[in-house]
Structure formats: structure tokens, C-alpha cells
Amino acid sequence: MKKNIFKYFLLAFTLLSSLFVGAQDVKGVVSDSSGPLPGVSVVIRGTTRGTETGLDGDYMLKNVKSNDVLIFSFIGYKTIEIPVNGQGVINVTLEENADTLDEVVVVGYGTKKKSLVTGAISSIDSREIKSVSNQRVDQVLQGRTSGVTVSSSSGSPGAGAKIRIRGTGSSGSADPLFIVDGMKVSTIDNIAPSDIENIEVLKDAASAAIYGTEGANGVIIVTTKKGRAGELRVNFNSQLGFQFVNTKMELMNASQFVTYLNESGNATVVDNGVNTNWIDETFDTAFMQRYDVSLSGGTENTSYYFSASHTNQKGIVGGDNSSFKRNTFRLNVVSDITDWLEVGVNSNTSFIDRKGIVENSDTRGVIQNMLIIDPLTPVTYPSGQVPQEVIDRAGNNGFPDIPLLTDENGNVYGYPTYSTGEVLNPVAYANAIQQNINENDQFLTTLYAKFKILEGLSFTSRYGYEQNQFFSQTNTNAYYVASEAANTQYNINRSKQRFRRWLWENFASYEKSINNHNFKVLAGYSAEQTRRPSFVSEAYSIPVADFTGFNVNSGFTLDPNSPVNLTFRDNLVSMYGRFSYDYMEKYLFEVSLRRDRSDKFPASNRSATFPAFSAGWLASREDFWNDESFVNYFKLRASWGQNGNKNNLRGNADVTAIVNQVGGLELNYLGNVGAQITGFANENLVWETSEQLDIGADFRMFENRLNLSVDYYKKTTKDLAFVAGELITPGSAGFVSNDFNGGTVVNKGFEFELGYSDETDGGFSYQINANLSTLDNEVTEILFVPEGTSIVGANAPQNNDGVTRFTEGLPAWYFYGYETNGIDPATGEIIRVDTNGDGNITNDDKTFIGSPHPDVLYGGNIRLGYKAFDFNLQFQGTIGNEIFATYHQPSRPITNKPVHFFDGRWTGPGDTNATFPGAANITSAYDTDLVVEDGSFMRIKQIQFGYTLPESVASKLHVSSLRMYLSFDDIFTFTNYKGLDPEIGNFGFNDIGVDRGYYPVAGRALFGFALNF
């Protein structure tokens, strides 16, 4: 009996012992060559269980099995895996990984080791993003990757940026496709930069071809942050700062203006003692602030990340009438339900309120009025000195009830003393005439389930839903300055729009290694529907005497012809696949194929197929490669592929549109009801296709301290899709064509990305990155117009037949006007070039006078660190692009001009040094190359000084880390452009580089801090 009891006791002891051996605590310290390393991820392989090292590099994991494997990873260091094997203490020393080749980059529907990438992909990780002070994600990309142009569409608060990857191809929206956590989205302006883990830019067709129909202009993949298992982590970031105009532009002062106008033959302009510097008076200092907070953590099987962000930015023009407010909330959750099922949700909600002034108008913009109003007009009249003519002006013109324009203190704004027509006091225009309100509520969520079926085989089902609600309202006060600058009643114009998109994707991935042969296969199907169930536009008005406030329910009358209610739907179904192969991670090959079907095209052309191929050779892994060579890594790669674009199309191009009403009124002649064609069918519309060849090489040298990537690309956009049917339809037709394919554009060039990083024995670290790309843009085919002619582009007052043109053999939407050959020293008139040689100067002599496309784009950053101090400098620039200034008003001769018009003017017979005509002939310059300037520039985007509290101090404050910094953004610009700002964006596809009175990018001085608990 005792023996049996002893046996049972021994068996129980053995079982308990094995249980404790199989579930023990493991602790240790993670270091690098400099000492303990905080923030290192320690995860049990195959699970989400893990933790991060503390300030002293220490960690502890509970209930670790003896056969578990621990993965130690940290950005910039080599990832290592260590079997537990019953050890209770595991200390680890990580090695720096300067070449980053073992890092993983996100590609379409998956990830890939950087060393195995055969396409042209640029990456921006959280280390770079955490130092930025930009308010929008698109601005984070500026100057950080080769081949990517990011130019602000405006300097107004919250304004977006135009992103162009490898030049402009599409004739409408040439924006890249945005993917956020796997979900296709319409915009990324609702994401707080602090929520981003990394950004990938897919530049070549092979990388983007898996997205098929919408990858023609490149793809930007944004991955947001996720939580990690372990204790709750709290991060708080804040920015406070001021913005101000930063320009060297000068306008004529009062004395110069009077002299200039007198020389033009206008003797009525005299000095009245007023000398207003309108640039100083229109722009003001504005406050901005941003606050970000996040909470993250997790349990053994579930991790979470929650964040909230608030941004409030005032404008440097317009005071309270120019602002941007954004509140965003994000929740990301990942959970391992079982060993074979992972589920997750990524949700983002944002509320954006934006107010803005009227801009990008060469007759009605606030900035444009600032540039041309005479300096003899005061901002406001002194008390009791309002001219009687101004007081009586509205009444004398039949509108006695219209009040004077006044500021918040009751001071009457100055009415133009000499400038006539549409010209308004810009300060009054920005503050007292019109208010533009825009509200945008956005919701985005992605739900997924990933099934791990067999080793190497997984299946993912992902559903995404996006909903946007837009509301805009423009309130216009009653005023009377001139018959061309008046509003005789109070008006409200408003629109409401809803936008919904759902995307359901199902794809399987299988990877297998056989000896040294590695395979990975992806196959998937997706269905998508985009709806705009309602778009309503309404106009209201109320007489001056009845006005009590801007509320449509307080006496405003709806214009019966104004309500417009439009609906829109687009369906897209797709099948796609990709096969990747490598041998010993040395010989690389990949092929992908996608087939899309969209409702936007005629029935016979709704489907299209987009193939891609890429290959690579990692020569440095060959046996013949000398391990002692200063070149540590060398890879050759090449790719070819096709992508599509349907974003510019409205749908129903194959339908002839007929209406029986115009402006809400029935077409009726003597009792006979009529009809009118508004759009002529085009049954031959096909997919716009971008075909791209890329040849590249990647190098790592000098013990991986130096990295270099070189690419040559040729991007051919065929069957360019135009939605502006009026471009090819004669006015006599009485209708316009529907969407059409207009031609072919080729962009080609070279890209270079160079980086060097190192650290001295004394603890001084430095990293220098630079990128440069060349761009050659050319139209190689044009359709629907007679041979040798052009498609007319953007208009301007000085050139009614277009300031831009689309012509075979020239850059897309080049500048069009007269070429000049100096100033006639005898008369002061412009000498225009007779380009066609017929002996006469006519419109037929107008020609190419400049290109908005830069020949070279470049950017870079310098990061320095010493102990607790850090320094960041970022720059960006272009070379070879021109800017066409169209804010001049040829029909209004008594307007101000830039001071170089005065300094370079012809002053009398015999003047051989003049660069501009005499004052009497200046209006003849507005459609010539005299108003086309070199737009090349280099801008220091950021200079930032940071300090991180030492660990000993931070621990006493019971915080993990605290970094404080001062940042000076967009302060220094080096350029020969004499306008407000050379970083001219564009509001349309055919007016790139056209300066209609551009709202300049503000300089910023910011204080910020990042606090981690």
C-alpha cells in the first residue's frame, strides 16, 4: 500500500514538475553596443503575447513554455529569435541593422522583406513621422521620396496637397490611390499623423498592378499603429505655434504707383498722402495648436490602440473667416480567437470644420485683389473722414438700403480710390463680404478575419465601409462698391452631399519553401460599390431691409431654379492574383494579374486586364562576390506592368442625354414642348491605361553605412480620359461630347535615393538622406482635333484662347502665349516674335512659352543626435519649371503691379536696358513670356531642435520619456520667382503652375513635446 502511495506521489510530482517547467517566467535585459535598449518588442513566436523593454532595457514574460521561441525586434536593429529551452533569464544584445534589408514593407494584400522587393517602393516609417509638425498626412511626404511631387494646392488652413508620382499623366484627377489598413479610401486628410506606423509609396506599375483599375497614378499605402501585449501605454503629444506670411514679393508703393500711372498717360492719379502696403495689411499672424493622445496595450490574445486628436489652425488671411478644425478618433483592435483565427477592426471617425476665403481666381480672389488694388486706398477711413461719395454711392445707384462695409469696430473699410471694376479692398473682402463654411464628417472602418488553415496557407476576408457627409454654405453680405463689385441682397448658397463606399475582399495566400526554392501565391476576389445617394445644391436670398441673420428659416427665399439633386453609383468587381518566387533569396521573380469590371464604361468595354512582371538578381549573394568588398549589397531589378484609371470618369458615357427643361423651365415654343441634347454618346470610351517600364539597382556600401538606389522609368499613359467634352466639341453644336479618350502622355526620367548614417564612439549619431529625380513630360499623341492643332486648356482674362495647351510633341498643358524679343528702345513697346514668319503679329504667332513641369525634383533631410539632443533639417525643391502669373487685369488699367514692373520699365526713347515695356504698353505684356518666370526653388521645410529628458530625470517624474522641441517650418525659401510663393499648386488638371493670386504657404514657429507613460 505504501509503495502504491509513493508511486502516486512520484507521478503527481513529476506531472507538476513538468507543468512548471512548461510554464515558467522569463526575464532579462536587452542591450545594444551602447547599453540597455528601451522599447524593444519581445514577443512569443506564433502569438500576440509579448511586452516591451523598460527604460533600463529589462523585460519579463509570465507563463512561458519551455519550447517557446522569443522574438526580439526593434526598428534599426536585426531581429533575432531565441528558444527558451527552460531558461529563466535570457539577456540579449541586438546588432544594428543599418541596411534595413530585413525590414518588412507593406505591398498590395501582403508584406515582403525589403531585400526581396523587385519593384520601386519607397518607405517612410514612424521614426521619420514622429518629428514632423505637419497637420496633414499628405504633407508628410514632401521631400522624403524620389519621384514624388507634393505641392500645396493652397496655403489656407487645412488645404490639401497635390501628390504626383512620376509626373502628370491623367487629364483629370492624377492623385494616387490611397489604401489605409487595406481599405481603399477617398482621402487621407482625416488621419492624424501621430497615428501612422509607416507609409509605403508604390511607384512602378509592377508594384501597383495588383490594384489594377486605380493604380495608374501610383499607390500610397498607410498602415496605422497597433497595440502590443503588455501594460497600458499612454502617449501625449502637443504642438503650439504661430504662422505668418513669408514672402519677398514687393508691390509698387504710392510714389511709384503715381509715377507709373502718370507715365501711362493718366494724369488724374495723384498722391493723396495714403501709402498702403497691402501685403502687410492683408496678412496677419495666426495661432495654431494640435493635441494627440493615445492609449495602447493588450492581453495574451488581444491588443488595442485608441487615439484622439484635435487640430485648430487659424489662417493668415481673413481672421475668423479662415480656419481649420479637425477632431479624429481611432480604434484598432486585433485578437487571436484561436490558434487558427485572427480577427481585427480598424476604425476612424473624424469631424472637420473649415472656413476659407475666395481664392484661385484671377478676377474675384482675395489675394488677387490684394495684388492689384491701388496703394492710395486706405484699409479703413479715419473716424469722421469717410468720403461723402462713398457714403452716397449705393444710394446714388438705386440701392439706398445697402450698408457700408465696416470692420468689427465699426470703422468703414476703404473703397478703391482709383482702381475700378471688380477690384475690392482685400481686407474687407476677407472679413466683411463673404464667409465660406465647409463641414465634413467622415467614418471609416475595416473588419477582417484571417483563417490560418494549414502551415503557410491562410485565407482573409475583409470588409471595409466608408461614409462621408459634406455640407458647405456660402454667406454673402449686401455691399456696393461698383456695378461690377456689388451684391444687392443677402445670399446663402449651400450644398449637401453624402458619399458611401463598401469594399469586400476575399483572398488566400500560400507560401512554401522546398530546399532553397521559396514560393508565395496570392489569389483574390473583391466587390465594391460607391454611391452618392444625394447631392443637393440650393440658393437663397433676402432683401436688405428684411435681413436679420444668415439663417434660411428667417425670411430667406429659395430660388425655384436652384435645387439640384443628383445621384451617382459605381460598381466594381475584380479578380487578382500574384505569384512570387525566389531561389536562395538570390534570384527573384514575380508576376501579377488583375481583371476589373466597372459600370463607368460602355457595355462593350467594361472589363480590362492589367498584367505585370518583375525580376531581380541579388548579385552580392553570389559565391564570387568578395565579402571584403566595400559594396556589401548589390541588387539589380526590372519591372513592367500596366495599371488603369477610371477616377476621372462620370459614367454613362455611352448615353445621349436629352432634357426637356433648362434652368427649371420647360422648353416650350408656342405650346410645343421641346427637348435638348446636353451630352452626346461616346460608345468607344475605353480604360485609361498607364504602362510603365522600370529598371533599378540598390546598393549598400561601407559596412552598410551608405545606401543608394537608382531607377530609370518610362511611364506611358494611353487613352487619356477627358471629362471636359467642350474641349473637342464646336460651340455651334449646341451640346458637348461625353467623356472621351484624348491622347497619350509619356513621363520618363531617373530617380536617385542616397543615405548615409553612422555613430561615433562618443555617442554622436548622424543620418543624411537625399533624393533626386528627373522628369521629361511629353504628349506623344492627340486625338479628336485636326493634325497640328491643340486642345485648349485653362483660360485667363488676358488670353481668352487659353493660357495652357495640350499639343503633340510638347509637355502636357504647357504655357501658351507670345514669345518676346526685348523692348523697342524707341517706343517702349514689346517686340513680339513672328513665329510663323508671315510678317504679321497675330494670334497664330502664339506658341510655347514655358512648362509647369520641373526638370528636376529633389529633397532630403539631415538628422543629428548627441546624448539627449537631436536636430532635424528637411528641404525640398524643384529646378526647371515655370510659373505663369495671370492675376493681372488687362481690362483695368489703373491697378497696381509688382515693383519689378516699375524698376525694369522703359522710361523714354533710347532706353536700351528696359526689361518691361513703358507704362502705357504694360497690358500688352500679360499674354507674353514677360509674365512667365522661373519657378525653381529650394525651401527649408523644417529646422527642428529637440531635447529628451535623461532617464534618471524622467523616472523621477514617473514618465517613460519626455521630448521637447522647437520647430521652424517653411521659413527659408531660395528662389528667383518674384511672386508671393513659388510652391504653386493647382486646382485643376490643366492649370498647373498658373498663379491666379496664390494663397502662400505660411511660415511657422512651433513648440511641441511628446510625453510617454
PEVENGI-V617163 format. One record per run of one state. SS is the DSSP state (@ for helix, = for strand, . for the rest). FROM is the first residue (numbers start at 1). TO is the last residue. If there is no record, write none. Layout:
ss:SS from:FROM to:TO
ss:SS from:FROM to:TO
This chain:
ss:. from:1 to:1
ss:@ from:2 to:22
ss:. from:23 to:23
ss:= from:24 to:32
ss:. from:33 to:34
ss:= from:35 to:36
ss:. from:37 to:40
ss:= from:41 to:44
ss:. from:45 to:49
ss:= from:50 to:52
ss:. from:53 to:57
ss:= from:58 to:64
ss:. from:65 to:68
ss:= from:69 to:73
ss:. from:74 to:76
ss:= from:77 to:77
ss:. from:78 to:79
ss:= from:80 to:83
ss:. from:84 to:88
ss:= from:89 to:89
ss:. from:90 to:91
ss:= from:92 to:93
ss:. from:94 to:95
ss:= from:96 to:96
ss:. from:97 to:103
ss:= from:104 to:107
ss:. from:108 to:109
ss:= from:110 to:113
ss:@ from:114 to:116
ss:. from:117 to:120
ss:= from:121 to:125
ss:@ from:126 to:129
ss:. from:130 to:136
ss:@ from:137 to:140
ss:. from:141 to:147
ss:= from:148 to:152
ss:. from:153 to:160
ss:= from:161 to:165
ss:. from:166 to:176
ss:= from:177 to:180
ss:. from:181 to:182
ss:= from:183 to:185
ss:. from:186 to:192
ss:@ from:193 to:195
ss:= from:196 to:202
ss:. from:203 to:204
ss:@ from:205 to:214
ss:. from:215 to:218
ss:= from:219 to:224
ss:. from:225 to:229
ss:= from:230 to:244
ss:. from:245 to:250
ss:= from:251 to:251
ss:. from:252 to:253
ss:@ from:254 to:263
ss:. from:264 to:277
ss:@ from:278 to:282
ss:. from:283 to:285
ss:= from:286 to:298
ss:. from:299 to:301
ss:= from:302 to:314
ss:. from:315 to:318
ss:@ from:319 to:321
ss:. from:322 to:322
ss:= from:323 to:338
ss:. from:339 to:340
ss:= from:341 to:356
ss:. from:357 to:365
ss:@ from:366 to:372
ss:. from:373 to:379
ss:= from:380 to:380
ss:. from:381 to:387
ss:@ from:388 to:396
ss:. from:397 to:405
ss:= from:406 to:406
ss:. from:407 to:411
ss:= from:412 to:413
ss:. from:414 to:425
ss:@ from:426 to:433
ss:= from:434 to:454
ss:. from:455 to:456
ss:= from:457 to:476
ss:. from:477 to:478
ss:= from:479 to:482
ss:. from:483 to:484
ss:= from:485 to:487
ss:. from:488 to:489
ss:= from:490 to:514
ss:. from:515 to:516
ss:= from:517 to:542
ss:. from:543 to:543
ss:@ from:544 to:546
ss:. from:547 to:556
ss:= from:557 to:558
ss:. from:559 to:563
ss:= from:564 to:583
ss:. from:584 to:586
ss:= from:587 to:598
ss:. from:599 to:602
ss:@ from:603 to:605
ss:. from:606 to:606
ss:= from:607 to:618
ss:@ from:619 to:621
ss:. from:622 to:630
ss:= from:631 to:645
ss:. from:646 to:656
ss:= from:657 to:659
ss:. from:660 to:660
ss:= from:661 to:662
ss:. from:663 to:664
ss:= from:665 to:666
ss:. from:667 to:667
ss:= from:668 to:669
ss:. from:670 to:671
ss:= from:672 to:673
ss:. from:674 to:675
ss:= from:676 to:680
ss:. from:681 to:687
ss:= from:688 to:701
ss:. from:702 to:705
ss:= from:706 to:718
ss:. from:719 to:720
ss:= from:721 to:722
ss:. from:723 to:724
ss:@ from:725 to:727
ss:. from:728 to:730
ss:@ from:731 to:733
ss:. from:734 to:735
ss:= from:736 to:737
ss:. from:738 to:739
ss:= from:740 to:741
ss:. from:742 to:742
ss:= from:743 to:759
ss:. from:760 to:763
ss:= from:764 to:774
ss:. from:775 to:775
ss:= from:776 to:782
ss:. from:783 to:790
ss:= from:791 to:792
ss:. from:793 to:795
ss:= from:796 to:796
ss:. from:797 to:798
ss:= from:799 to:799
ss:. from:800 to:803
ss:= from:804 to:806
ss:. from:807 to:813
ss:= from:814 to:818
ss:. from:819 to:819
ss:= from:820 to:823
ss:. from:824 to:829
ss:= from:830 to:832
ss:. from:833 to:842
ss:@ from:843 to:845
ss:. from:846 to:846
ss:= from:847 to:850
ss:. from:851 to:855
ss:= from:856 to:866
ss:. from:867 to:868
ss:= from:869 to:879
ss:. from:880 to:881
ss:= from:882 to:885
ss:. from:886 to:897
ss:= from:898 to:898
ss:@ from:899 to:903
ss:. from:904 to:904
ss:= from:905 to:905
ss:. from:906 to:915
ss:= from:916 to:916
ss:. from:917 to:918
ss:@ from:919 to:925
ss:. from:926 to:927
ss:= from:928 to:928
ss:@ from:929 to:931
ss:= from:932 to:934
ss:. from:935 to:936
ss:= from:937 to:948
ss:. from:949 to:950
ss:@ from:951 to:956
ss:. from:957 to:960
ss:= from:961 to:975
ss:. from:976 to:993
ss:= from:994 to:995
ss:. from:996 to:1002
ss:= from:1003 to:1012
ss:. from:1013 to:1013
